[in-house]
């Protein structure tokens, strides 16, 4: 659209321009159009190549599959459970590692629901509920973990829910 308007403007003042200026402002509309179309076509081809590369990379990511059917496993949750795994860690020494564990589990086991406080915690007061709604609690026992009262309590809630509520 801009090229067409520039062409109209140049045509309307053409008779006012001297020969040297006319040569300076002249452009071939067909050449510009072909150039623009070529640039658009190259951008589309580049986008298609990048999309194909991402599809190939996604297909080559290892996932856990059943040996007999080659299908990903069905991951049902028990009644009252919302999470397959609760990642329990101490922020200062285990946050990054647990984020990596969650990310890798989600890649290798699509459909797995993994609780990680930084992603899923809405209220620290509901920590016991999150643990109780988890099928498995994985304790990332890094430095300082067992000195944390809340982490010991979270482990007790999962291992002995009745005892934890009596202490709680």
N, CA, C and O of each residue as an XYZ file, in Angstrom:
672
protein
N       0.828     -1.185      0.000
C       0.000      0.000      0.000
C       0.880      1.260      0.000
O       0.593      2.225     -0.709
N       1.942      1.239      0.795
C       2.846      2.370      0.862
C       3.541      2.592     -0.482
O       3.721      3.734     -0.905
N       3.927      1.518     -1.147
C       4.592      1.618     -2.446
C       3.649      2.238     -3.465
O       4.064      3.077     -4.264
N       2.393      1.836     -3.444
C       1.412      2.375     -4.404
C       1.205      3.865     -4.157
O       1.147      4.646     -5.107
N       1.092      4.271     -2.883
C       0.889      5.689     -2.579
C       2.118      6.517     -2.975
O       1.987      7.635     -3.474
N       3.308      5.959     -2.748
C       4.522      6.652     -3.158
C       4.534      6.793     -4.677
O       4.927      7.837     -5.197
N       4.106      5.752     -5.394
C       4.051      5.799     -6.855
C       3.075      6.851     -7.344
O       3.363      7.557     -8.311
N       1.923      6.970     -6.693
C       0.923      7.979     -7.072
C       1.474      9.374     -6.819
O       1.306     10.271     -7.645
N       2.138      9.560     -5.672
C       2.721     10.851     -5.352
C       3.795     11.225     -6.379
O       3.832     12.353     -6.869
N       4.659     10.270     -6.694
C       5.725     10.539     -7.665
C       5.138     10.886     -9.027
O       5.657     11.772     -9.707
N       4.082     10.220     -9.435
C       3.446     10.507    -10.733
C       2.826     11.900    -10.747
O       2.868     12.595    -11.762
N       2.251     12.304     -9.619
C       1.561     13.597     -9.602
C       2.533     14.785     -9.609
O       2.157     15.874    -10.043
N       3.751     14.601     -9.145
C       4.714     15.700     -9.166
C       5.777     15.511    -10.245
O       6.721     16.297    -10.325
N       5.636     14.493    -11.063
C       6.640     14.152    -12.073
C       6.915     15.318    -13.023
O       8.068     15.580    -13.366
N       5.870     16.011    -13.444
C       6.063     17.094    -14.408
C       6.770     18.315    -13.784
O       7.272     19.176    -14.508
N       6.806     18.386    -12.452
C       7.462     19.498    -11.778
C       8.953     19.249    -11.530
O       9.699     20.183    -11.238
N       9.380     18.004    -11.646
C      10.764     17.653    -11.326
C      11.685     17.851    -12.528
O      11.291     17.651    -13.677
N      12.896     18.239    -12.237
C      13.912     18.336    -13.279
C      14.333     16.922    -13.655
O      14.052     15.984    -12.909
N      14.978     16.751    -14.755
C      15.377     15.431    -15.255
C      16.224     14.650    -14.264
O      16.020     13.450    -14.083
N      17.183     15.328    -13.612
C      18.059     14.630    -12.676
C      17.273     14.169    -11.445
O      17.478     13.050    -10.973
N      16.390     14.999    -10.925
C      15.575     14.609     -9.775
C      14.603     13.495    -10.149
O      14.348     12.588     -9.357
N      14.070     13.574    -11.352
C      13.135     12.538    -11.809
C      13.831     11.181    -11.787
O      13.237     10.189    -11.364
N      15.086     11.125    -12.238
C      15.831      9.872    -12.236
C      16.116      9.398    -10.804
O      16.142      8.195    -10.543
N      16.326     10.338     -9.883
C      16.610      9.981     -8.495
C      15.392      9.368     -7.801
O      15.538      8.466     -6.977
N      14.201      9.850     -8.129
C      12.996      9.383     -7.449
C      12.251      8.298     -8.212
O      11.218      7.824     -7.740
N      12.727      7.906     -9.334
C      12.053      6.870    -10.113
C      12.338      5.491     -9.509
O      13.459      5.202     -9.092
N      11.325      4.665     -9.471
C      11.511      3.269     -9.095
C      10.544      2.433     -9.911
O       9.474      2.885    -10.318
N      10.959      1.206    -10.132
C      10.145      0.280    -10.910
C       9.193     -0.442     -9.957
O       9.630     -1.248     -9.135
N       7.914     -0.161    -10.063
C       6.904     -0.746     -9.184
C       6.895     -2.271     -9.292
O       6.627     -2.953     -8.303
N       7.175     -2.802    -10.445
C       7.172     -4.251    -10.640
C       8.346     -4.900     -9.894
O       8.202     -5.968     -9.299
N       9.501     -4.243     -9.935
C      10.667     -4.763     -9.233
C      10.437     -4.741     -7.709
O      10.795     -5.690     -7.011
N       9.846     -3.667     -7.210
C       9.553     -3.565     -5.779
C       8.532     -4.624     -5.373
O       8.678     -5.246     -4.321
N       7.525     -4.831     -6.172
C       6.503     -5.833     -5.881
C       7.096     -7.230     -5.841
O       6.801     -8.005     -4.932
N       7.918     -7.552     -6.806
C       8.575     -8.869     -6.832
C       9.478     -9.026     -5.605
O       9.502    -10.090     -4.986
N      10.205     -7.990     -5.259
C      11.069     -8.038     -4.071
C      10.276     -8.272     -2.795
O      10.673     -9.080     -1.955
N       9.160     -7.571     -2.645
C       8.328     -7.748     -1.451
C       7.704     -9.143     -1.406
O       7.665     -9.768     -0.347
N       7.231     -9.619     -2.514
C       6.631    -10.951     -2.571
C       7.687    -12.021     -2.258
O       7.403    -13.007     -1.578
N       8.892    -11.811     -2.762
C       9.981    -12.762     -2.485
C      10.310    -12.782     -0.989
O      10.523    -13.849     -0.414
N      10.351    -11.619     -0.370
C      10.639    -11.543      1.064
C       9.552    -12.243      1.876
O       9.860    -12.956      2.832
N       8.304    -12.051      1.512
C       7.190    -12.708      2.210
C       7.269    -14.212      2.024
O       7.077    -14.966      2.977
N       7.547    -14.652      0.817
C       7.662    -16.088      0.536
C       8.814    -16.705      1.325
O       8.674    -17.803      1.865
N       9.945    -16.014      1.397
C      11.093    -16.521      2.162
C      10.750    -16.615      3.652
O      11.160    -17.565      4.319
N      10.009    -15.647      4.175
C       9.603    -15.678      5.585
C       8.683    -16.863      5.851
O       8.800    -17.518      6.887
N       7.771    -17.144      4.925
C       6.875    -18.293      5.080
C       7.646    -19.615      5.022
O       7.374    -20.527      5.802
N       8.589    -19.717      4.116
C       9.407    -20.934      4.011
C      10.232    -21.118      5.278
O      10.326    -22.230      5.799
N      10.822    -20.056      5.772
C      11.610    -20.127      7.000
C      10.740    -20.555      8.188
O      11.168    -21.371      9.004
N       9.539    -20.016      8.286
C       8.623    -20.391      9.370
C       8.241    -21.871      9.259
O       8.165    -22.564     10.274
N       8.002    -22.355      8.053
C       7.655    -23.769      7.861
C       8.826    -24.676      8.240
O       8.623    -25.717      8.865
N      10.033    -24.296      7.874
C      11.224    -25.089      8.221
C      11.402    -25.127      9.740
O      11.702    -26.181     10.302
N      11.221    -24.000     10.397
C      11.359    -23.959     11.857
C      10.285    -24.802     12.536
O      10.569    -25.484     13.520
N       9.069    -24.765     12.031
C       7.994    -25.577     12.601
C       8.292    -27.065     12.415
O       8.083    -27.861     13.331
N       8.776    -27.435     11.243
C       9.124    -28.840     10.991
C      10.249    -29.289     11.917
O      10.222    -30.410     12.425
N      11.227    -28.434     12.139
C      12.329    -28.760     13.037
C      11.816    -28.967     14.457
O      12.265    -29.893     15.132
N      10.905    -28.147     14.923
C      10.340    -28.308     16.264
C       9.542    -29.599     16.379
O       9.578    -30.253     17.422
N       8.825    -29.976     15.332
C       8.062    -31.224     15.348
C       9.010    -32.413     15.434
O       8.763    -33.355     16.187
N      10.090    -32.371     14.665
C      11.070    -33.468     14.701
C      11.712    -33.550     16.082
O      11.890    -34.647     16.611
N      12.060    -32.413     16.671
C      12.655    -32.411     18.007
C      11.676    -32.960     19.039
O      12.070    -33.744     19.904
N      10.418    -32.565     18.963
C       9.418    -33.046     19.916
C       9.215    -34.545     19.788
O       8.983    -35.225     20.787
N       9.299    -35.071     18.573
C       9.119    -36.507     18.365
C      10.304    -37.299     18.893
O      10.163    -38.479     19.215
N      11.460    -36.674     18.988
C      12.647    -37.399     19.440
C      12.858    -37.325     20.953
O      13.796    -37.933     21.470
N      11.999    -36.589     21.674
C      12.115    -36.505     23.132
C      11.699    -37.846     23.723
O      10.624    -38.356     23.408
N      12.543    -38.419     24.576
C      12.195    -39.720     25.152
C      11.007    -39.606     26.108
O      10.957    -38.709     26.949
N      10.074    -40.508     25.970
C       8.942    -40.572     26.885
C       8.823    -41.988     27.410
O       9.250    -42.944     26.763
N       8.246    -42.110     28.576
C       8.034    -43.422     29.165
C       6.821    -44.047     28.496
O       5.752    -43.440     28.427
N       7.000    -45.272     28.002
C       5.924    -45.986     27.312
C       5.864    -47.421     27.819
O       6.858    -47.982     28.282
N       4.686    -47.990     27.719
C       4.518    -49.386     28.098
C       5.197    -50.268     27.068
O       5.106    -50.008     25.868
N       5.871    -51.298     27.521
C       6.633    -52.150     26.617
C       5.711    -52.908     25.666
O       6.021    -53.050     24.483
N       4.595    -53.388     26.169
C       3.705    -54.213     25.350
C       2.971    -53.406     24.281
O       2.902    -53.828     23.127
N       2.424    -52.253     24.653
C       1.587    -51.498     23.722
C       2.297    -50.298     23.095
O       1.795    -49.721     22.131
N       3.441    -49.920     23.624
C       4.200    -48.744     23.167
C       3.435    -47.436     23.406
O       3.803    -46.387     22.876
N       2.376    -47.509     24.204
C       1.575    -46.325     24.520
C       2.017    -45.765     25.865
O       2.551    -46.498     26.698
N       1.798    -44.463     26.082
C       2.098    -43.917     27.405
C       1.180    -44.569     28.442
O       0.046    -44.925     28.121
N       1.650    -44.727     29.665
C       0.807    -45.368     30.673
C      -0.379    -44.493     31.066
O      -0.302    -43.265     31.033
N      -1.469    -45.145     31.434
C      -2.638    -44.444     31.957
C      -2.306    -44.089     33.405
O      -1.827    -44.945     34.149
N      -2.543    -42.881     33.806
C      -2.161    -42.430     35.140
C      -3.383    -42.004     35.956
O      -3.566    -40.816     36.225
N      -4.216    -42.964     36.347
C      -5.395    -42.580     37.138
C      -4.978    -42.135     38.539
O      -3.965    -42.584     39.077
N      -5.769    -41.257     39.106
C      -5.534    -40.794     40.470
C      -6.584    -41.411     41.386
O      -7.736    -41.587     40.988
N      -6.188    -41.736     42.603
C      -7.129    -42.260     43.581
C      -8.150    -41.179     43.926
O      -7.891    -39.989     43.746
N      -9.303    -41.598     44.419
C     -10.324    -40.633     44.821
C      -9.748    -39.671     45.848
O      -9.080    -40.089     46.794
N     -10.006    -38.399     45.663
C      -9.524    -37.380     46.576
C      -8.115    -36.890     46.275
O      -7.641    -35.943     46.903
N      -7.452    -37.517     45.333
C      -6.104    -37.077     44.976
C      -6.156    -36.162     43.764
O      -6.933    -36.370     42.831
N      -5.313    -35.152     43.806
C      -5.233    -34.195     42.713
C      -3.872    -34.264     42.027
O      -3.726    -33.840     40.880
N      -2.878    -34.799     42.730
C      -1.510    -34.803     42.254
C      -0.949    -36.220     42.277
O      -1.209    -36.988     43.204
N      -0.184    -36.554     41.258
C       0.533    -37.834     41.276
C       1.708    -37.757     42.243
O       2.004    -38.721     42.950
N       2.377    -36.604     42.271
C       3.563    -36.458     43.113
C       3.614    -35.066     43.729
O       3.284    -34.070     43.086
N       4.029    -35.024     44.967
C       4.276    -33.777     45.690
C       5.780    -33.690     45.893
O       6.373    -34.565     46.524
N       6.396    -32.650     45.369
C       7.839    -32.474     45.531
C       8.096    -31.624     46.772
O       7.816    -30.425     46.786
N       8.629    -32.254     47.806
C       8.925    -31.573     49.053
C      10.418    -31.245     49.081
O      11.263    -32.124     48.912
N      10.721    -29.978     49.294
C      12.111    -29.532     49.277
C      12.260    -28.286     50.126
O      11.272    -27.694     50.560
N      13.478    -27.901     50.355
C      13.753    -26.645     51.044
C      14.203    -25.646     49.975
O      15.019    -25.973     49.114
N      13.675    -24.453     50.037
C      13.906    -23.472     48.982
C      15.379    -23.178     48.758
O      15.834    -23.118     47.616
N      16.116    -22.998     49.821
C      17.492    -22.518     49.677
C      18.412    -23.522     48.989
O      19.373    -23.123     48.332
N      18.133    -24.817     49.128
C      19.060    -25.805     48.565
C      18.411    -26.792     47.600
O      19.099    -27.668     47.076
N      17.102    -26.677     47.348
C      16.466    -27.664     46.484
C      15.494    -27.130     45.455
O      14.935    -27.907     44.681
N      15.276    -25.821     45.423
C      14.265    -25.246     44.524
C      14.567    -25.517     43.050
O      13.701    -26.006     42.325
N      15.759    -25.211     42.609
C      16.112    -25.380     41.194
C      16.087    -26.847     40.779
O      15.608    -27.187     39.697
N      16.605    -27.707     41.644
C      16.648    -29.131     41.320
C      15.235    -29.713     41.210
O      14.961    -30.509     40.312
N      14.346    -29.321     42.115
C      12.970    -29.831     42.061
C      12.218    -29.287     40.844
O      11.385    -29.988     40.269
N      12.502    -28.063     40.454
C      11.891    -27.518     39.234
C      12.336    -28.335     38.018
O      11.542    -28.591     37.113
N      13.603    -28.740     38.002
C      14.115    -29.576     36.910
C      13.463    -30.955     36.934
O      13.098    -31.488     35.886
N      13.317    -31.532     38.122
C      12.663    -32.843     38.246
C      11.240    -32.768     37.704
O      10.819    -33.641     36.946
N      10.499    -31.733     38.085
C       9.115    -31.592     37.610
C       9.076    -31.439     36.089
O       8.282    -32.092     35.413
N       9.926    -30.585     35.568
C       9.943    -30.343     34.121
C      10.266    -31.627     33.352
O       9.620    -31.930     32.349
N      11.257    -32.373     33.817
C      11.638    -33.606     33.133
C      10.551    -34.684     33.254
O      10.290    -35.412     32.296
N       9.925    -34.784     34.419
C       8.826    -35.745     34.580
C       7.674    -35.416     33.636
O       7.087    -36.319     33.038
N       7.348    -34.143     33.498
C       6.234    -33.735     32.625
C       6.560    -34.013     31.159
O       5.658    -34.278     30.364
N       7.845    -33.956     30.796
C       8.250    -34.251     29.421
C       8.221    -35.756     29.184
O       7.680    -36.228     28.184
N       8.802    -36.498     30.107
C       8.937    -37.942     29.909
C       7.650    -38.710     30.214
O       7.460    -39.823     29.722
N       6.780    -38.128     31.011
C       5.547    -38.793     31.405
C       4.384    -37.817     31.246
O       3.851    -37.314     32.235
N       3.990    -37.548     29.989
C       2.901    -36.593     29.755
C       1.645    -37.050     30.510
O       1.313    -38.235     30.533
N       0.978    -36.106     31.110
C      -0.220    -36.427     31.870
C       0.032    -36.537     33.361
O      -0.917    -36.603     34.141
N       1.297    -36.558     33.774
C       1.607    -36.622     35.201
C       1.372    -35.251     35.826
O       1.773    -34.226     35.274
N       0.722    -35.248     36.971
C       0.515    -33.981     37.678
C       1.460    -33.957     38.871
O       1.394    -34.806     39.760
N       2.324    -32.979     38.868
C       3.370    -32.871     39.881
C       3.205    -31.536     40.601
O       3.186    -30.475     39.977
N       3.085    -31.609     41.930
C       2.938    -30.395     42.733
C       4.314    -29.832     43.061
O       5.176    -30.529     43.597
N       4.500    -28.582     42.737
C       5.707    -27.853     43.116
C       5.250    -26.501     43.635
O       4.529    -25.780     42.946
N       5.664    -26.158     44.840
C       5.149    -24.969     45.507
C       5.207    -23.715     44.648
O       4.237    -22.957     44.608
N       6.292    -23.483     43.976
C       6.437    -22.259     43.186
C       5.399    -22.178     42.062
O       5.032    -21.082     41.639
N       4.924    -23.328     41.578
C       3.928    -23.353     40.511
C       2.497    -23.491     41.025
O       1.571    -22.941     40.429
N       2.306    -24.218     42.124
C       0.968    -24.627     42.506
C       0.487    -24.156     43.867
O      -0.711    -24.231     44.141
N       1.357    -23.683     44.718
C       0.970    -23.303     46.080
C       0.158    -22.020     46.061
O       0.638    -20.978     45.612
N      -1.084    -22.100     46.553
C      -1.931    -20.910     46.635
C      -1.896    -20.325     48.041
O      -1.998    -19.112     48.220
N      -1.749    -21.210     49.053
C      -1.702    -20.763     50.437
C      -0.838    -21.726     51.243
O      -1.026    -22.941     51.174
N       0.089    -21.195     51.991
C       0.949    -22.032     52.825
C       0.123    -22.736     53.896
O       0.513    -23.796     54.387
N      -1.018    -22.148     54.261
C      -1.896    -22.764     55.256
C      -2.530    -24.050     54.737
O      -2.973    -24.879     55.533
N      -2.583    -24.231     53.424
C      -3.199    -25.422     52.828
C      -2.172    -26.501     52.502
O      -2.486    -27.447     51.779
N      -0.955    -26.378     53.019
C       0.109    -27.324     52.702
C      -0.288    -28.762     53.030
O      -0.038    -29.670     52.238
N      -0.903    -28.972     54.188
C      -1.330    -30.323     54.568
C      -2.331    -30.888     53.568
O      -2.288    -32.079     53.259
N      -3.230    -30.050     53.061
C      -4.219    -30.495     52.071
C      -3.533    -30.917     50.771
O      -3.897    -31.927     50.169
N      -2.542    -30.141     50.345
C      -1.811    -30.487     49.126
C      -1.112    -31.832     49.282
O      -1.124    -32.652     48.364
N      -0.507    -32.058     50.434
C       0.173    -33.322     50.682
C      -0.848    -34.457     50.693
O      -0.616    -35.509     50.098
N      -1.974    -34.242     51.367
C      -3.002    -35.279     51.458
C      -3.617    -35.598     50.095
O      -4.097    -36.710     49.880
N      -3.607    -34.636     49.178
C      -4.178    -34.831     47.843
C      -3.164    -35.409     46.862
O      -3.429    -35.474     45.662
N      -2.007    -35.827     47.363
C      -0.935    -36.352     46.515
C      -0.783    -37.849     46.722
O      -0.856    -38.341     47.848
N      -0.569    -38.577     45.614
C      -0.377    -40.022     45.700
C       0.982    -40.373     46.281
O       1.104    -41.335     47.040
N       2.001    -39.603     45.933
C       3.370    -39.869     46.374
C       3.997    -38.556     46.804
O       3.789    -37.523     46.167
N       4.763    -38.596     47.881
C       5.554    -37.436     48.295
C       7.016    -37.790     48.063
O       7.529    -38.761     48.620
N       7.679    -36.992     47.235
C       9.101    -37.190     47.033
C       9.839    -36.146     47.862
O       9.648    -34.944     47.675
N      10.671    -36.607     48.769
C      11.434    -35.701     49.610
C      12.807    -35.502     48.975
O      13.582    -36.446     48.820
N      13.084    -34.268     48.616
C      14.406    -33.919     48.104
C      15.214    -33.481     49.314
O      15.180    -32.316     49.711
N      15.932    -34.418     49.888
C      16.615    -34.209     51.165
C      17.954    -33.516     50.967
O      19.009    -34.142     51.070
N      17.904    -32.238     50.686
C      19.135    -31.460     50.536
C      19.486    -30.835     51.881
O      18.757    -30.996     52.860
N      20.596    -30.128     51.920
C      21.100    -29.536     53.156
C      20.027    -28.667     53.826
O      19.453    -27.775     53.201
N      19.776    -28.941     55.086
C      18.825    -28.149     55.863
C      17.401    -28.662     55.844
O      16.553    -28.136     56.565
N      17.109    -29.686     55.031
C      15.727    -30.158     54.899
C      15.157    -30.613     56.238
O      14.061    -30.198     56.615
N      15.880    -31.452     56.954
C      15.334    -32.027     58.175
C      15.395    -31.069     59.365
O      14.881    -31.389     60.436
N      16.020    -29.893     59.194
C      15.969    -28.868     60.231
C      14.697    -28.017     60.093
O      14.373    -27.237     60.989
N      13.986    -28.168     58.984
C      12.774    -27.394     58.734
C      11.572    -28.099     59.358
O      11.252    -29.234     59.004
N      10.909    -27.411     60.293
C       9.754    -27.987     60.980
C       8.619    -28.292     60.000
O       7.983    -29.340     60.104
N       8.357    -27.390     59.050
C       7.252    -27.602     58.110
C       7.520    -28.792     57.196
O       6.582    -29.491     56.810
N       8.779    -29.037     56.841
C       9.102    -30.166     55.962
C       8.941    -31.483     56.714
O       8.433    -32.456     56.156
N       9.371    -31.522     57.983
C       9.173    -32.738     58.782
C       7.691    -33.009     58.947
O       7.256    -34.160     58.897
N       6.906    -31.945     59.144
C       5.461    -32.101     59.314
C       4.810    -32.602     58.020
O       3.926    -33.457     58.069
N       5.235    -32.083     56.868
C       4.683    -32.520     55.578
C       4.962    -34.003     55.360
O       4.096    -34.735     54.881
N       6.149    -34.441     55.706
C       6.496    -35.852     55.562
C       5.643    -36.708     56.486
O       5.206    -37.791     56.099
N       5.401    -36.230     57.715
C       4.582    -36.970     58.672
C       3.136    -37.051     58.194
O       2.499    -38.094     58.340
N       2.610    -35.973     57.627
C       1.226    -35.955     57.127
C       1.035    -37.047     56.095
O       0.028    -37.755     56.123
N       1.980    -37.196     55.187
C       1.814    -38.204     54.141
C       2.020    -39.618     54.677
O       1.298    -40.541     54.302
N       2.992    -39.780     55.541
C       3.299    -41.120     56.043
C       2.260    -41.590     57.056
O       1.894    -42.765     57.056
N       1.784    -40.705     57.910
C       0.843    -41.061     58.976
C      -0.182    -39.958     59.110
O      -0.071    -39.147     60.030
N      -1.179    -39.885     58.236
C      -2.139    -38.762     58.262
C      -2.841    -38.610     59.607
O      -3.038    -37.478     60.049
N      -3.223    -39.681     60.270
C      -3.920    -39.593     61.562
C      -3.009    -39.019     62.630
O      -3.422    -38.142     63.389
N      -1.780    -39.497     62.700
C      -0.828    -39.000     63.695
C      -0.520    -37.531     63.481
O      -0.399    -36.778     64.447
N      -0.390    -37.112     62.235
C      -0.075    -35.724     61.939
C      -1.216    -34.804     62.360
O      -0.970    -33.702     62.851
N      -2.466    -35.243     62.173
C      -3.584    -34.400     62.569
C      -3.680    -34.300     64.096
O      -4.141    -33.284     64.614
N      -3.247    -35.349     64.829
C      -3.250    -35.292     66.274
C      -2.179    -34.311     66.774
O      -2.378    -33.620     67.773
N      -1.030    -34.260     66.061
C       0.062    -33.371     66.452
C      -0.236    -31.948     66.038
O       0.019    -31.001     66.782
N      -0.804    -31.804     64.786
C      -0.997    -30.617     64.040
C      -1.458    -29.413     64.664
O      -1.618    -28.393     63.994
